[in-house]
């Protein structure tokens, strides 16, 4: 995947996560069972689901937005880690796949 495609994909995922966060209560106020120290969350995603980090970006208020996924099973998880180190699960699902979309060339119809 070229650099522009990666940036576009990461930007779209970060925007989606940010919109979700804006439409819900503060991440720190999320139900405690959906948040834990980052290391514990990453270990659980790796050991329980075989997921590894696929992309990362910086969201509002210096929150780190990460996408974890398993290429073997297709499971995926979006997390947000606040500056204090608390990581919250934002969304998860199945059928993850990496795509390599590219932006259309300026001046050409999409």
C-alpha positions as CSV (number, residue, x, y, z in Angstrom):
1,X,0.0,0.0,0.0
2,X,1.4,3.4,-0.9
3,X,1.9,6.2,1.7
4,X,-1.1,8.2,0.6
5,X,-3.4,5.2,0.7
6,X,-2.2,4.3,4.2
7,X,-2.7,7.9,5.4
8,X,-6.2,8.0,3.9
9,X,-7.2,4.8,5.5
10,X,-5.8,5.8,8.9
11,X,-7.4,9.2,8.7
12,X,-10.8,7.6,7.9
13,X,-10.5,5.1,10.8
14,X,-9.4,7.9,13.2
15,X,-12.3,10.1,12.1
16,X,-14.8,7.3,12.7
17,X,-13.4,6.6,16.1
18,X,-13.4,10.4,16.9
19,X,-17.1,10.7,15.8
20,X,-18.0,7.7,18.0
21,X,-16.2,9.3,21.0
22,X,-18.0,12.6,20.5
23,X,-21.4,10.9,20.3
24,X,-20.8,9.0,23.6
25,X,-19.9,9.9,27.1
26,X,-16.3,10.6,28.0
27,X,-14.0,7.5,27.5
28,X,-12.9,7.6,31.1
29,X,-16.5,7.3,32.2
30,X,-17.1,4.2,30.0
31,X,-18.1,1.1,31.8
32,X,-15.1,-0.3,33.7
33,X,-15.3,-3.7,32.1
34,X,-14.5,-2.0,28.7
35,X,-11.3,-0.3,30.0
36,X,-8.1,-1.5,31.5
37,X,-4.4,-0.6,31.5
38,X,-3.0,-0.7,28.0
39,X,-0.7,-3.7,28.5
40,X,-3.6,-5.8,29.9
41,X,-5.8,-5.0,26.9
42,X,-3.0,-5.7,24.3
43,X,-2.2,-9.0,26.0
44,X,-5.9,-10.0,26.0
45,X,-6.3,-9.1,22.3
46,X,-3.1,-11.1,21.4
47,X,-3.7,-14.2,23.6
48,X,-7.5,-14.4,23.3
49,X,-8.0,-13.3,19.7
50,X,-4.6,-13.5,17.9
51,X,-4.9,-9.7,17.1
52,X,-1.9,-7.5,16.5
53,X,-1.8,-3.7,15.9
54,X,-2.5,-2.9,12.3
55,X,-2.6,0.9,12.4
56,X,-2.3,3.8,14.9
57,X,-3.1,7.5,15.0
58,X,-3.4,10.4,17.4
59,X,-6.9,11.5,18.2
60,X,-8.3,14.5,20.1
61,X,-6.9,15.3,23.5
62,X,-3.7,13.2,22.7
63,X,-5.7,10.0,22.7
64,X,-4.0,7.2,20.8
65,X,-6.4,5.4,18.5
66,X,-5.3,1.9,17.4
67,X,-6.7,-0.8,15.2
68,X,-5.9,-4.4,16.2
69,X,-6.8,-7.4,13.9
70,X,-6.1,-11.0,13.2
71,X,-5.4,-11.7,9.5
72,X,-6.1,-15.4,10.2
73,X,-9.5,-15.1,11.9
74,X,-10.7,-11.7,10.6
75,X,-11.5,-10.4,14.1
76,X,-10.7,-6.7,14.7
77,X,-10.8,-4.2,17.6
78,X,-10.6,-0.5,17.8
79,X,-9.1,0.9,21.0
80,X,-8.5,4.4,22.4
81,X,-5.7,5.0,25.0
82,X,-6.0,8.1,27.1
83,X,-2.8,10.0,28.2
84,X,-3.1,8.4,31.6
85,X,-2.6,5.0,30.1
86,X,-6.2,3.7,30.4
87,X,-7.2,1.8,27.2
88,X,-10.9,1.5,26.3
89,X,-12.5,-0.8,23.7
90,X,-14.4,1.3,21.2
91,X,-15.6,-1.3,18.7
92,X,-14.9,-4.8,17.5
93,X,-16.1,-7.2,14.8
94,X,-15.3,-9.7,12.2
95,X,-14.3,-9.9,8.5
96,X,-11.2,-7.6,8.8
97,X,-9.3,-7.2,5.6
98,X,-6.6,-4.9,4.4
99,X,-7.4,-2.9,1.3
100,X,-5.2,-0.7,-0.8
101,X,-7.4,2.1,-2.0
102,X,-5.7,5.0,-3.6
103,X,-7.0,8.6,-4.0
104,X,-8.0,9.5,-7.5
105,X,-5.6,11.8,-9.4
106,X,-6.6,15.5,-9.2
107,X,-8.5,16.6,-12.3
108,X,-9.8,13.1,-13.1
109,X,-13.4,12.0,-12.3
110,X,-13.6,9.4,-9.5
